[in-house]
Amino acid sequence: MGEVVPSAVDNTTAAIAPATARGPESPWRSSLRQLRRNKASMAALGVLIFVTLICLCAPLYANDWAHVNAFSSNISGRIFLNGHWRSVIQANSSGYGESPIGPTWHISNYFLGADSQGRDVFARLLYGGRDSLLIGTASALICVFFATISGLAAGYFGGVIDWIVSRLLDITWAFPVYLLAISLSVILVTSGFSVGPIHVQAGSLLLPIIIIALIYVPYVARPLRGIVMTLKEREFIQAAIGSGASDWRILRKEILPNVAPSIIVFFPLMVAFNMLTESALSFLGVGVQPPNASWGTIINDGLELLYTRPWVAMAPGLMIVITAGALNLLGDGFRDAFDPKAKLRGSI
Amino acid sequence: MLSFTLRRVLSAVLVLFAISIAVFLIFFATPGVDPAARIAGRSASPATLAHVRAAFGLNRPIFIRYLLMMDHLFIKRDLTSYVNVGLKVVPQVLKAAPVTLALVSGAAVIWLVVGVLGGIVAAANRGKFIDPLVMFIGIAAVSVPAYWLGEVVNLITQSRLHSSLFWWVPSGGYVPFTQNPWQWALHLLFPWLTLAALYAGIYARVLRAELVNAMNEDYVRTARAKGLSERRILMKHALRCSLVSIVSLFGLDFGALIGGAALLTEVVFGLQGVGMLTYTSLQNLDLPVIMACVLYGSFFVVLANAVVDILYAFLDPRVRVA
């Protein structure tokens, strides 16, 4: 019915794909169109792009605008503010102890104040965002990669492969997520590790990325395995098997395109989960290691200043809430557009 | 039913066994890491290192090492901390357990009530402004790091509004129920609310989705055809069916929280539970304690998984065959 009456949207896309005889719209295109119409998701996407962009500009801000080094302590530093020179670390009015300067609300000059080592909190916030976003995205990619391989292999081949993969997933699943991450981190983060040709140094960002990716594999692989098992009974797969297609071809051409919507739906939620996990691990001191910073480590830095300089801990937390919230909203939009029946265990 | 239960218990035991091996491998057989140096803690003396090597049989075959660890943990129960010399680990864990249990059970009551109510209210008001509002609050709750929320709560109740609105909030810590029930509840009130926020958000979102799906089912159409009111259909028909998924979610989350996921809330509010024990031993790199906490935690997760599956099979006979 829809193929004869092109809508306004179809007119614009017709120019891009003129070769197709106006058949029914491909499911991908219709999903994307539905996603574009979802105002909340588009707003969330805008927020995400904005956060990513300002975090990417961290070196630009620190070097050329604020002229601060976000990673070296600046205890004796002084700044020029409202016609006065002020110390970054000031003696308390009680005369006992000292505290860092509070927010100046001047964008180029210790906007959010300093932490206990006199470092510019706003510059650190931007740098920390880069690591938080990087770890969240990279670990989600790795996690989805391994989960897809193990879910597809277990669901499609069954038998011994299924038994082995499923037991491995069961064991990982049975570990309390944070405890598994903590055990792996406490062993690896301070000493690094080397297996054969692979050497990962202590304090490398790769460690939290890999650890967080691995602990969440079962949360994606298990539902995928179930989807593949039901797909395998469908006629079109049976037909492909009957016509002699190889396993590799069936997995690549028939199964993968059919599980792709579920993977896409999982992705933004995984990034949000992974960011929250990274921040928790960093807060506990077993995630991102100095000199690197992430939103979690900055919250940890701000803990001792909570009552005197609350912005040190509040600002990175707000950034996490905004970013994770936008990712969750986007995830909802993805689900409505790509796979409305997707069941997600919305918990970690 | 009996054979299903037996099979499920057996598989739980097997999983526990596998987990103990996994923990052993992480702590004792990670390539490139000297377990003796890790267990003995930072800057241990050569004598301590030698003692650790002997106690855990680090120069003996790998399966003997595994047996020795299990012996120290479960049979002799004499695993000792090398950072706080002489501190027995297992009694420490058992002493901390009631605090965690109190924190998690109280929070569970709150998140179940709030989450289920939120889900029902949102589903009953689809298309009105209240549904997106509840769901937005749900998303916000899911996106907040629990420990940071705890810090915000502390900032407000302990510092900014402590002298006016929240003068009655105690400054962290734990009072046993047997000692003073009123103080017990007062000390746990804000930890409960903080911990419950995330799960209330999740449950409201899951329940709403389930209810919305259920309202399109055949049995709901039948109920409509019989002329029942929408309210009655939602509460008596759709809700009953949708609660099944909440039950299974609840079992898993409760187990995970008792098993250590409440760690961050305990740390922020200074509650001396198992999570706090894990945290302090993390700060000191006190590996024997971490090892015990991890095994203890996984025990509860496996137990909760098994109980949930058995309950599920009890509610839905189709599962028993699979």
Boltz contact constraints between the chains, C-beta under 6 A:
constraints:
  - contact:
      token1: [A, 170]
      token2: [B, 15]
      max_distance: 6.0
  - contact:
      token1: [A, 171]
      token2: [B, 18]
      max_distance: 6.0
  - contact:
      token1: [A, 171]
      token2: [B, 19]
      max_distance: 6.0
  - contact:
      token1: [A, 171]
      token2: [B, 22]
      max_distance: 6.0
  - contact:
      token1: [A, 174]
      token2: [B, 15]
      max_distance: 6.0
  - contact:
      token1: [A, 174]
      token2: [B, 19]
      max_distance: 6.0
  - contact:
      token1: [A, 174]
      token2: [B, 298]
      max_distance: 6.0
  - contact:
      token1: [A, 174]
      token2: [B, 301]
      max_distance: 6.0
  - contact:
      token1: [A, 174]
      token2: [B, 302]
      max_distance: 6.0
  - contact:
      token1: [A, 175]
      token2: [B, 298]
      max_distance: 6.0
  - contact:
      token1: [A, 176]
      token2: [B, 256]
      max_distance: 6.0
  - contact:
      token1: [A, 176]
      token2: [B, 259]
      max_distance: 6.0
  - contact:
      token1: [A, 176]
      token2: [B, 260]
      max_distance: 6.0
  - contact:
      token1: [A, 176]
      token2: [B, 261]
      max_distance: 6.0
  - contact:
      token1: [A, 176]
      token2: [B, 297]
      max_distance: 6.0
  - contact:
      token1: [A, 176]
      token2: [B, 301]
      max_distance: 6.0
  - contact:
      token1: [A, 178]
      token2: [B, 261]
      max_distance: 6.0
  - contact:
      token1: [A, 178]
      token2: [B, 263]
      max_distance: 6.0
  - contact:
      token1: [A, 179]
      token2: [B, 260]
      max_distance: 6.0
  - contact:
      token1: [A, 179]
      token2: [B, 294]
      max_distance: 6.0
  - contact:
      token1: [A, 179]
      token2: [B, 297]
      max_distance: 6.0
  - contact:
      token1: [A, 183]
      token2: [B, 26]
      max_distance: 6.0
  - contact:
      token1: [A, 183]
      token2: [B, 294]
      max_distance: 6.0
  - contact:
      token1: [A, 187]
      token2: [B, 26]
      max_distance: 6.0
  - contact:
      token1: [A, 187]
      token2: [B, 30]
      max_distance: 6.0
  - contact:
      token1: [A, 187]
      token2: [B, 33]
      max_distance: 6.0
  - contact:
      token1: [A, 191]
      token2: [B, 33]
      max_distance: 6.0
  - contact:
      token1: [A, 193]
      token2: [B, 31]
      max_distance: 6.0
  - contact:
      token1: [A, 193]
      token2: [B, 32]
      max_distance: 6.0
  - contact:
      token1: [A, 194]
      token2: [B, 32]
      max_distance: 6.0
  - contact:
      token1: [A, 195]
      token2: [B, 31]
      max_distance: 6.0
  - contact:
      token1: [A, 276]
      token2: [B, 145]
      max_distance: 6.0
  - contact:
      token1: [A, 279]
      token2: [B, 145]
      max_distance: 6.0
  - contact:
      token1: [A, 280]
      token2: [B, 264]
      max_distance: 6.0
  - contact:
      token1: [A, 283]
      token2: [B, 147]
      max_distance: 6.0
  - contact:
      token1: [A, 299]
      token2: [B, 148]
      max_distance: 6.0
  - contact:
      token1: [A, 306]
      token2: [B, 155]
      max_distance: 6.0
  - contact:
      token1: [A, 307]
      token2: [B, 159]
      max_distance: 6.0
  - contact:
      token1: [A, 310]
      token2: [B, 155]
      max_distance: 6.0
  - contact:
      token1: [A, 313]
      token2: [B, 151]
      max_distance: 6.0
  - contact:
      token1: [A, 317]
      token2: [B, 148]
      max_distance: 6.0
  - contact:
      token1: [A, 320]
      token2: [B, 145]
      max_distance: 6.0
  - contact:
      token1: [A, 321]
      token2: [B, 143]
      max_distance: 6.0
  - contact:
      token1: [A, 321]
      token2: [B, 144]
      max_distance: 6.0
  - contact:
      token1: [A, 324]
      token2: [B, 143]
      max_distance: 6.0
  - contact:
      token1: [A, 325]
      token2: [B, 139]
      max_distance: 6.0
  - contact:
      token1: [A, 325]
      token2: [B, 140]
      max_distance: 6.0
  - contact:
      token1: [A, 325]
      token2: [B, 143]
      max_distance: 6.0
  - contact:
      token1: [A, 328]
      token2: [B, 139]
      max_distance: 6.0
  - contact:
      token1: [A, 328]
      token2: [B, 142]
      max_distance: 6.0
  - contact:
      token1: [A, 328]
      token2: [B, 143]
      max_distance: 6.0
  - contact:
      token1: [A, 346]
      token2: [B, 202]
      max_distance: 6.0
  - contact:
      token1: [A, 346]
      token2: [B, 205]
      max_distance: 6.0
  - contact:
      token1: [A, 346]
      token2: [B, 206]
      max_distance: 6.0
  - contact:
      token1: [A, 347]
      token2: [B, 202]
      max_distance: 6.0
  - contact:
      token1: [A, 347]
      token2: [B, 253]
      max_distance: 6.0
